[in-house]
């Protein structure tokens, strides 16, 4: 069983911080998240209606996005502790 480190509280957990896009759970529109693409790349992106968009404004073909996760807190962020 693999352990993952929570990007928010840094505790170890058996639950991956990544959400499978196929699960139907998607981030709110215009919230920057990390997306894992079908070619192994990870990029910051957001959703606008039914479309994934790189933070540069370029569209991402939705079928390329396999997983997404919320952006982690900065390690020095006092509210994350």
Buried (B, 14 or more C-beta within 10 A) or exposed (E): EEEEEBBBEEEEEEEEBBBEBEEEEBBEEEEEBBBBBEEEEEBEBBBEEEEBBEEEEEEBEEEBBBBBBBEBBEEEEEEBE
